[in-house]
Amino acid sequence: RLFTADYVPDADRAVYLDSDTIALTDVAALVDLLEPGMLVAGVADGQGDGCVRNLERLVPLLPDVPGASDSPYINAGVLVMDLAAWRREGITQRFQELVATTPLRFADQDAINVVCAGRVQTLPTRWNTQTHLLTSNARSELSDGAIEAGIVHFTRRPKPWHLHGDVELAEPWFDAIDHTAWRGWRPTQRRLLVPKLRRG
């Protein structure tokens, strides 16, 4: 995440998705949601009320810029990034300096929220539906469309590929698997234990 501007040097904007997410809709629409002047956009994280000022560990690190203390604290699982601005303003270097000098509980997620504070945009929840924030009823209704989730983020364990994962919530993930060369794959005790035994 922190080095995206370097990884795709010809792109002015980028959409980042964690590997434990599943897109249920076209994510291309995300690119146009980033407002002018914003460095990054994402969905509020489940900590506190989603504001960086309520995370005491980060308050002393906030930059002295307008709006920094009122900046939202976003989850880094789904991000829209203004890479042109990151390069122009040396954002990647500022990430590196912060991470190298300061212990951060959530590493790159904290770094993004601190360095970009004051220019962090909040996106609607549908773009990063974090499973640990859903009630049991909402979780069971998700696959029925009761929640208009565009991207599901499996923040809760067990995840779909773990044994005894949430079958209802995992349905979109397994549906995606069944459209690949791994069609029909499901976690079993043997499939999960054998690789561990081999590594041991």
Protein Blocks (a to p, Z undefined) as FASTA:
>chain_A
ZZmmmmmmmbfbdcdddfkbccfbdfklmmmmpcghiabdcdddfehjhpaklmmklmmm
pccdehklmpccddfkbccddfklmmmnommmmmmmmmmmoccfklmmmmmmmmmgoiac
cddfkloccfklpcfklmmmmmnopaccfbdcdfbccdfkbghiafklmmmmmmmmmmcf
kgoiacdfklmmmmmmmmZZ
